[in-house]
Amino acid sequence: MPSQRSDHSRSSSSSFWICHDGGHSQEIESRRISVHHLNSLLTTIFPSGSYEVDIDQNVYKIRAPRQISDMEIRRSSFSGRC
């Protein structure tokens, strides 16, 4: 998934887009959260599996029904969940 596509409108954050189809695209640097913590977080937030993740140059590119908040990322990273 490219980081920017013509069907996205850029929000005020440099790493978050609102898609015209109602979904969201978000980029998170891999140094902020491990792949194991990200997987645990995504399956907790979106148990139906309604998300996609690609990684490119140490950046997770996530497409999901909503943006993952910084608070959720911090909680997952420091909770010890894997």
Helices and strands as residue ranges (DSSP letters): E 8-10, E 16-19, E 24-29, H 35-45, E 52-56, E 59-64, H 70-79
